[in-house]
Amino acid sequence: MPKISLSVSHQLGQEAAKKRIAGLIADSRARFADQVSQVAESWDGYVDAISFKAMGFNVTGKLDVQAAQVMIELNLPMAAYPLKGRIENEILTHARELLA
């Protein structure tokens, strides 16, 4: 199973970064409702365990909001391996914008 592991630096502080991420997830549910389904998330402090189905693929992972960075780990199905690089680039681009 391909795994994506990314780190995005920020200067927002832990609570502000968490609020932005939680807001993005809520907005994304509505914005991409036709492409993403079965979204489940569970915050435990500053760590969000997340799972969803996108374009027919089941994805699981976690977001760990730390004081100066956010660690992103996603597990993709093997069928999504050809898209791994593109997915990483999209996540990095949007995460950097969100946490700027």
DSSP file (Angstrom, degrees, kcal/mol; ACC not computed):
  #  RESIDUE AA STRUCTURE BP1 BP2  ACC     N-H-->O    O-->H-N    N-H-->O    O-->H-N    TCO  KAPPA ALPHA  PHI   PSI    X-CA   Y-CA   Z-CA
    1    1 A M              0   0    0      0, 0.0    77,-0.1     0, 0.0     2,-0.0   0.000 360.0 360.0 360.0 119.4    0.0    0.0    0.0
    2    2 A P        -     0   0    0      0, 0.0    74,-3.0     0, 0.0     2,-0.4  -0.349 360.0-155.8 -63.3 141.6    1.6    3.3   -1.1
    3    3 A K  E     -A   75   0A   0     72,-0.2     2,-0.5     2,-0.0    72,-0.2  -0.966   8.2-152.7-123.7 137.3    2.1    5.8    1.8
    4    4 A I  E     +A   74   0A   0     70,-3.0    70,-2.3    -2,-0.4     2,-0.4  -0.940  14.6 180.0-106.5 127.3    2.3    9.5    1.6
    5    5 A S  E     +A   73   0A   0     -2,-0.5     2,-0.3    68,-0.2    68,-0.2  -0.965  11.9 164.7-129.7 114.3    4.3   11.2    4.3
    6    6 A L  E     -A   72   0A   0     66,-2.8    66,-3.0    -2,-0.4     2,-0.4  -0.909  23.8-155.7-130.0 154.8    4.6   15.0    4.2
    7    7 A S  E     -A   71   0A   0     -2,-0.3     2,-0.5    64,-0.2    64,-0.2  -0.999   8.2-169.9-130.7 130.1    5.6   17.8    6.5
    8    8 A V  E     -A   70   0A   0     62,-2.3    62,-2.4    -2,-0.4     2,-0.1  -0.977  15.5-141.4-123.8 119.8    4.4   21.4    6.1
    9    9 A S  E     +A   69   0A   0     -2,-0.5     2,-0.3    60,-0.2    60,-0.3  -0.429  25.8 170.5 -76.6 151.7    6.0   24.1    8.2
   10   10 A H        -     0   0    0     58,-2.3    90,-0.1    -2,-0.1     3,-0.0  -0.968  35.5-149.7-152.8 167.0    3.9   27.0    9.6
   11   11 A Q  S    S+     0   0    0     88,-0.6    57,-0.1    -2,-0.3     3,-0.1  -0.016  72.1  99.3-126.4  27.5    4.1   29.9   12.0
   12   12 A L  S    S-     0   0    0      1,-0.2     4,-0.4    87,-0.2    56,-0.1   0.696  85.3-115.1 -88.0 -21.7    0.5   30.0   13.1
   13   13 A G     >  -     0   0    0     54,-0.6     4,-2.1     1,-0.1     5,-0.2  -0.081  35.3 -80.3  90.5 156.9    0.7   28.1   16.4
   14   14 A Q  H  > S+     0   0    0      1,-0.2     4,-2.4     2,-0.2     5,-0.2   0.908 125.6  46.9 -62.9 -47.5   -0.9   24.8   17.1
   15   15 A E  H  > S+     0   0    0      1,-0.2     4,-2.3     2,-0.2    -1,-0.2   0.920 113.5  47.2 -66.0 -44.4   -4.5   26.0   17.8
   16   16 A A  H  > S+     0   0    0     -4,-0.4     4,-2.1     2,-0.2    -1,-0.2   0.898 112.8  49.8 -64.7 -40.2   -4.7   28.3   14.8
   17   17 A A  H  X S+     0   0    0     -4,-2.1     4,-2.3     1,-0.2    -1,-0.2   0.916 110.3  50.6 -64.3 -42.4   -3.3   25.6   12.4
   18   18 A K  H  X S+     0   0    0     -4,-2.4     4,-2.9    -5,-0.2     5,-0.2   0.915 109.2  51.3 -61.5 -43.0   -5.8   23.1   13.8
   19   19 A K  H  X S+     0   0    0     -4,-2.3     4,-2.3     1,-0.2    -1,-0.2   0.906 110.3  48.8 -61.9 -41.9   -8.7   25.5   13.2
   20   20 A R  H  X S+     0   0    0     -4,-2.1     4,-2.2     2,-0.2    -1,-0.2   0.919 113.3  46.7 -64.7 -42.3   -7.7   26.2    9.6
   21   21 A I  H  X S+     0   0    0     -4,-2.3     4,-2.4     2,-0.2    -2,-0.2   0.931 112.2  49.4 -65.7 -45.4   -7.3   22.4    8.9
   22   22 A A  H  X S+     0   0    0     -4,-2.9     4,-2.0     1,-0.2    -1,-0.2   0.889 112.1  49.7 -61.1 -39.3  -10.7   21.6   10.5
   23   23 A G  H  X S+     0   0    0     -4,-2.3     4,-2.6    -5,-0.2    -1,-0.2   0.892 109.4  51.2 -65.7 -40.3  -12.3   24.4    8.5
   24   24 A L  H  X S+     0   0    0     -4,-2.2     4,-2.8     2,-0.2    -2,-0.2   0.909 109.1  50.6 -63.7 -42.2  -10.8   23.1    5.3
   25   25 A I  H  X S+     0   0    0     -4,-2.4     4,-1.9     2,-0.2    -1,-0.2   0.927 111.9  47.4 -62.9 -44.2  -12.0   19.6    5.9
   26   26 A A  H  X S+     0   0    0     -4,-2.0     4,-1.2     1,-0.2    -2,-0.2   0.925 114.4  46.4 -62.9 -44.6  -15.6   20.9    6.5
   27   27 A D  H  X S+     0   0    0     -4,-2.6     4,-2.9     1,-0.2    -2,-0.2   0.891 110.2  54.1 -63.8 -39.5  -15.5   23.1    3.4
   28   28 A S  H  X S+     0   0    0     -4,-2.8     4,-2.7     1,-0.2    -1,-0.2   0.854 100.3  60.3 -65.7 -35.3  -14.1   20.2    1.3
   29   29 A R  H  < S+     0   0    0     -4,-1.9    -1,-0.2    -5,-0.2    -2,-0.2   0.928 114.6  35.3 -56.9 -44.7  -16.9   17.9    2.3
   30   30 A A  H >< S+     0   0    0     -4,-1.2     3,-1.0     2,-0.2    -2,-0.2   0.918 119.0  49.4 -75.4 -44.5  -19.4   20.3    0.8
   31   31 A R  H 3< S+     0   0    0     -4,-2.9     3,-0.2     1,-0.2    -2,-0.2   0.856 123.1  30.3 -65.6 -37.3  -17.3   21.5   -2.1
   32   32 A F  T >X S+     0   0    0     -4,-2.7     4,-3.0    -5,-0.2     3,-2.0  -0.015  76.5 127.8-113.3  28.9  -16.3   18.0   -3.3
   33   33 A A  T <4 S+     0   0    0     -3,-1.0    -1,-0.2     1,-0.3    -2,-0.1   0.780  74.7  54.6 -57.8 -27.9  -19.4   16.0   -2.2
   34   34 A D  T 34 S+     0   0    0     -3,-0.2    -1,-0.3    -4,-0.2     3,-0.1   0.650 120.3  30.1 -80.6 -14.2  -19.7   14.6   -5.7
   35   35 A Q  T <4 S+     0   0    0     -3,-2.0    20,-1.7     1,-0.2     2,-0.4   0.644 118.0  51.6-115.2 -24.4  -16.1   13.2   -5.7
   36   36 A V  E  <  +B   54   0A   0     -4,-3.0     2,-0.3    18,-0.2    18,-0.2  -0.963  63.4 161.5-122.5 131.4  -15.5   12.5   -2.0
   37   37 A S  E     +B   53   0A   0     16,-2.7    16,-2.9    -2,-0.4    -3,-0.0  -0.838  49.1  40.4-138.5 175.6  -17.7   10.4    0.2
   38   38 A Q  E     +     0   0A   0     -2,-0.3     2,-0.4    14,-0.2    -1,-0.1   0.851  69.6 179.9  51.9  42.0  -17.7    8.4    3.5
   39   39 A V  E     +     0   0A   0     13,-0.1     2,-0.4    -3,-0.1    13,-0.2  -0.599   4.3 172.1 -75.8 126.6  -15.6   11.1    5.2
   40   40 A A  E     +B   51   0A   0     11,-2.9    11,-2.5    -2,-0.4     2,-0.3  -1.000   2.6 172.0-135.2 135.5  -14.9   10.2    8.8
   41   41 A E  E     -B   50   0A   0     -2,-0.4     2,-0.3     9,-0.2     9,-0.2  -0.989  14.0-168.2-143.4 153.8  -12.5   12.0   11.1
   42   42 A S  E     -B   49   0A   0      7,-1.9     7,-2.1    -2,-0.3     2,-0.4  -0.875  12.0-152.0-146.6 106.7  -11.7   11.9   14.8
   43   43 A W  E     -B   48   0A   0     -2,-0.3     2,-0.4     5,-0.2     5,-0.2  -0.635  11.7-178.0 -81.1 133.8   -9.7   14.5   16.6
   44   44 A D  E >  S-B   47   0A   0      3,-2.9     3,-1.2    -2,-0.4     2,-0.7  -0.848  70.9 -57.9-126.8  92.5   -7.7   13.5   19.6
   45   45 A G  T 3  S-     0   0    0     -2,-0.4    -2,-0.0     1,-0.2     0, 0.0  -0.624 122.6 -15.7  69.5-113.7   -6.1   16.7   20.8
   46   46 A Y  T 3  S+     0   0    0     -2,-0.7    19,-3.0    -3,-0.1     2,-0.5   0.149 119.8  90.8-109.4  17.4   -4.1   17.9   17.8
   47   47 A V  E <   -BC  44  64A   0     -3,-1.2    -3,-2.9    17,-0.2     2,-0.6  -0.966  56.9-163.0-117.2 125.4   -4.1   14.6   15.8
   48   48 A D  E     -BC  43  63A   0     15,-2.8    15,-2.2    -2,-0.5     2,-0.5  -0.929   5.9-156.4-111.0 115.5   -6.9   13.9   13.3
   49   49 A A  E     -BC  42  62A   0     -7,-2.1    -7,-1.9    -2,-0.6     2,-0.4  -0.806  26.7-176.9 -85.9 126.9   -7.5   10.3   12.2
   50   50 A I  E     +BC  41  61A   0     11,-2.5    11,-2.0    -2,-0.5     2,-0.3  -0.939  19.3 174.6-132.0 147.7   -9.2   10.6    8.8
   51   51 A S  E     +BC  40  60A   0    -11,-2.5   -11,-2.9    -2,-0.4     2,-0.3  -0.987  12.7 151.0-147.3 149.2  -10.7    8.2    6.3
   52   52 A F  E     - C   0  59A   0      7,-2.3     7,-3.1    -2,-0.3     2,-0.5  -0.976  39.9-114.7-164.9 169.3  -12.6    8.9    3.1
   53   53 A K  E     +BC  37  58A   0    -16,-2.9   -16,-2.7    -2,-0.3     2,-0.4  -0.981  32.8 178.4-117.8 124.1  -13.4    7.5   -0.4
   54   54 A A  E >   -BC  36  57A   0      3,-2.7     3,-2.6    -2,-0.5   -18,-0.2  -0.992  68.4 -15.4-131.1 126.8  -12.2    9.6   -3.3
   55   55 A M  T 3  S-     0   0    0    -20,-1.7    -1,-0.1    -2,-0.4     3,-0.1   0.838 130.1 -51.8  51.6  36.3  -12.6    8.7   -7.0
   56   56 A G  T 3  S+     0   0    0    -21,-0.3     2,-0.4     1,-0.3    -1,-0.3   0.398 114.9 117.6  85.1  -3.0  -13.4    5.1   -5.9
   57   57 A F  E <   -C   54   0A   0     -3,-2.6    -3,-2.7    22,-0.0     2,-0.5  -0.820  60.9-135.2-101.7 135.5  -10.3    4.8   -3.7
   58   58 A N  E     -C   53   0A   0     -2,-0.4     2,-0.4    -5,-0.2    -5,-0.2  -0.777  27.5-173.0 -86.1 128.8  -10.4    4.2    0.0
   59   59 A V  E     +C   52   0A   0     -7,-3.1    -7,-2.3    -2,-0.5     2,-0.3  -0.974   8.2 178.1-126.1 136.2   -7.9    6.5    1.8
   60   60 A T  E     +CD  51  75A   0     15,-1.5    15,-3.7    -2,-0.4     2,-0.3  -0.918  20.4 115.6-129.9 159.7   -6.9    6.5    5.5
   61   61 A G  E     -CD  50  74A   0    -11,-2.0   -11,-2.5    -2,-0.3     2,-0.3  -0.994  44.2-101.6 172.2-166.3   -4.4    8.6    7.4
   62   62 A K  E     -CD  49  73A   0     11,-2.4    11,-2.5    -2,-0.3     2,-0.5  -0.996   8.3-147.3-149.3 152.7   -3.7   11.1   10.0
   63   63 A L  E     -CD  48  72A   0    -15,-2.2   -15,-2.8    -2,-0.3     2,-0.7  -0.988  14.3-164.4-118.9 121.1   -2.9   14.8   10.4
   64   64 A D  E     -CD  47  71A   0      7,-2.9     7,-2.6    -2,-0.5     2,-0.8  -0.905   6.3-157.0-112.3 105.6   -0.7   15.7   13.3
   65   65 A V  E     + D   0  70A   0    -19,-3.0     5,-0.2    -2,-0.7     2,-0.2  -0.733  19.3 178.3 -87.4 112.7   -0.8   19.4   14.0
   66   66 A Q        -     0   0    0      3,-2.9   -53,-0.1    -2,-0.8   -49,-0.1  -0.559  44.9 -91.5-108.1 174.7    2.4   20.4   15.8
   67   67 A A  S    S+     0   0    0      1,-0.2   -54,-0.6    -2,-0.2   -50,-0.1   0.825 120.5   9.7 -58.1 -36.4    3.6   23.8   17.1
   68   68 A A  S    S+     0   0    0      1,-0.2   -58,-2.3   -56,-0.1     2,-0.3   0.311 129.5  31.2-130.2   6.9    5.6   24.6   13.9
   69   69 A Q  E     -A    9   0A   0    -60,-0.3    -3,-2.9    -3,-0.1     2,-0.5  -0.991  60.9-133.0-158.2 160.9    4.6   21.9   11.4
   70   70 A V  E     -AD   8  65A   0    -62,-2.4   -62,-2.3    -2,-0.3     2,-0.5  -0.988  19.3-150.7-118.9 125.4    1.8   19.6   10.3
   71   71 A M  E     -AD   7  64A   0     -7,-2.6    -7,-2.9    -2,-0.5     2,-0.5  -0.844  13.1-165.4 -96.2 128.0    2.7   16.0    9.6
   72   72 A I  E     +AD   6  63A   0    -66,-3.0   -66,-2.8    -2,-0.5     2,-0.4  -0.963  10.1 176.7-118.8 124.4    0.4   14.4    7.0
   73   73 A E  E     +AD   5  62A   0    -11,-2.5   -11,-2.4    -2,-0.5     2,-0.4  -0.993   4.1 175.2-128.4 125.7    0.3   10.6    6.5
   74   74 A L  E     -AD   4  61A   0    -70,-2.3   -70,-3.0    -2,-0.4     2,-0.6  -0.988  20.9-147.8-130.2 140.0   -2.0    9.0    4.0
   75   75 A N  E     -AD   3  60A   0    -15,-3.7   -15,-1.5    -2,-0.4   -72,-0.2  -0.938  20.9-168.6-106.2 121.2   -2.4    5.4    3.0
   76   76 A L        -     0   0    0    -74,-3.0   -17,-0.1    -2,-0.6     2,-0.1  -0.772  25.0-108.3-107.1 151.6   -3.4    4.9   -0.6
   77   77 A P    >   -     0   0    0      0, 0.0     3,-1.9     0, 0.0     4,-0.3  -0.418  35.2-108.8 -71.6 157.3   -4.6    1.7   -2.3
   78   78 A M  G >  S+     0   0    0      1,-0.3     3,-1.9     2,-0.2    -2,-0.0   0.835 117.3  65.3 -55.6 -34.5   -2.2    0.1   -4.8
   79   79 A A  G 3  S+     0   0    0      1,-0.3    -1,-0.3     2,-0.1     4,-0.1   0.739  98.6  54.2 -62.8 -21.4   -4.4    1.2   -7.7
   80   80 A A  G X  S+     0   0    0     -3,-1.9     3,-1.9     1,-0.2     4,-0.4   0.460  77.4 101.5 -90.7  -1.7   -3.7    4.8   -6.8
   81   81 A Y  G X  S+     0   0    0     -3,-1.9     3,-1.7    -4,-0.3     4,-0.4   0.867  75.1  57.7 -53.2 -42.3    0.1    4.4   -7.0
   82   82 A P  G 3  S+     0   0    0      0, 0.0    -1,-0.3     0, 0.0     4,-0.2   0.749 109.7  46.9 -61.6 -19.7    0.4    6.0  -10.5
   83   83 A L  G <> S+     0   0    0     -3,-1.9     4,-2.7     1,-0.1     5,-0.2   0.408  82.0 102.4 -98.1   0.3   -1.2    9.1   -9.0
   84   84 A K  H <> S+     0   0    0     -3,-1.7     4,-2.6    -4,-0.4     5,-0.2   0.895  81.1  46.8 -55.6 -49.4    1.0    9.3   -5.9
   85   85 A G  H  > S+     0   0    0     -4,-0.4     4,-2.3     1,-0.2    -1,-0.2   0.903 114.1  47.7 -61.3 -43.0    3.2   12.1   -7.1
   86   86 A R  H  > S+     0   0    0     -4,-0.2     4,-2.3     2,-0.2    -1,-0.2   0.905 111.9  50.2 -65.0 -41.8    0.4   14.2   -8.3
   87   87 A I  H  X S+     0   0    0     -4,-2.7     4,-2.5     2,-0.2    -2,-0.2   0.925 110.3  50.2 -63.1 -45.1   -1.5   13.7   -5.0
   88   88 A E  H  X S+     0   0    0     -4,-2.6     4,-2.7    -5,-0.2     5,-0.2   0.926 111.1  48.8 -58.9 -45.9    1.6   14.7   -3.0
   89   89 A N  H  X S+     0   0    0     -4,-2.3     4,-2.5     1,-0.2    -1,-0.2   0.907 111.8  48.8 -62.3 -42.8    2.0   17.9   -5.1
   90   90 A E  H  X S+     0   0    0     -4,-2.3     4,-2.4     2,-0.2     5,-0.3   0.923 112.5  47.9 -62.9 -44.9   -1.6   18.9   -4.7
   91   91 A I  H  X S+     0   0    0     -4,-2.5     4,-2.9     1,-0.2     5,-0.2   0.939 113.2  47.8 -62.7 -47.1   -1.6   18.3   -1.0
   92   92 A L  H  X S+     0   0    0     -4,-2.7     4,-2.5    -5,-0.2     5,-0.2   0.921 112.1  49.5 -60.3 -45.4    1.7   20.3   -0.5
   93   93 A T  H  X S+     0   0    0     -4,-2.5     4,-1.8    -5,-0.2    -1,-0.2   0.946 116.9  40.1 -59.5 -50.4    0.4   23.2   -2.6
   94   94 A H  H  X S+     0   0    0     -4,-2.4     4,-2.5     1,-0.2    -2,-0.2   0.874 114.9  51.9 -70.8 -37.3   -2.9   23.5   -0.8
   95   95 A A  H  X S+     0   0    0     -4,-2.9     4,-2.3    -5,-0.3    -1,-0.2   0.908 109.3  49.9 -66.0 -41.3   -1.4   22.9    2.7
   96   96 A R  H  < S+     0   0    0     -4,-2.5     4,-0.4    -5,-0.2    -1,-0.2   0.906 112.9  47.0 -64.1 -40.9    1.2   25.6    2.2
   97   97 A E  H >< S+     0   0    0     -4,-1.8     3,-0.9    -5,-0.2    -2,-0.2   0.927 113.7  48.6 -63.8 -44.7   -1.4   28.1    1.0
   98   98 A L  H 3< S+     0   0    0     -4,-2.5    -2,-0.2     1,-0.2    -1,-0.2   0.868 116.9  40.4 -63.5 -38.5   -3.7   27.1    4.0
   99   99 A L  T 3<        0   0    0     -4,-2.3   -88,-0.6     1,-0.2    -1,-0.2   0.323 360.0 360.0 -97.9   7.6   -1.0   27.4    6.6
  100  100 A A    <         0   0    0     -3,-0.9    -1,-0.2    -4,-0.4    -2,-0.1   0.485 360.0 360.0 -72.3 360.0    0.7   30.6    5.2
